[in-house]
């Protein structure tokens, strides 16, 4: 289960990235749950669902879609609490601790622990289309995609910090160097993450520092 430190860290990072894009993002009316709905459908595509043709499940891409969905979900939750990180974290923690295994949608009760990942991704897409996000359902899908809470946190922080790092080093202006020493920045990120303890209180800062130490001057 995600810890209070992890929740606060992710919400702080999300608020920071959204503010970087638009300082007035809380009132901008961005359709974050629409974005989460689209990512849910893309997750279905990466898993494969077509019975009339051979398909290969791309687990890494599916996990990446889930990390993206979490970015949008955190944004929506922050909006619901006017940007209050503590209230947002408390709400998520309460949902996670509830042990709830059901969700009611369109008058029907779904036990998402008894559904496969495709049915759950479809259910999540439907909920997002109805402007709802269900945290326990999402975590069930994360587990079905062979991730645990720590891995969700690790990948989320990694992607968020890399986005910050790119912006700080000229990504928008076109001066950012994406390949260093024969490796793309994503590959450097993986190596940095592998060397760090996710239990660090300043985990995200250490990820940024690790990238900065590798980046060419």
Secondary structure, DSSP 8 states (H G I E B T S, - for coil): ---HHHHHHHHHHHHHHHHHH-TTGGGS---HHHHHHHHHHHHHHHH---TTS-----HHHHHHHHHHHHHHHHHHHHHHTTT-HHHHHHHHHHHHHT---EEEETTEEEEGGGS-HHHHHHHHHHHHHTT---HHHHHHHHHHTT--HHHHHHHHHHHHHHHHHHHHTTTTTT----EETTEEHHHHHHHHHHTS-TT-TTHHHHHHHHHHHHS--
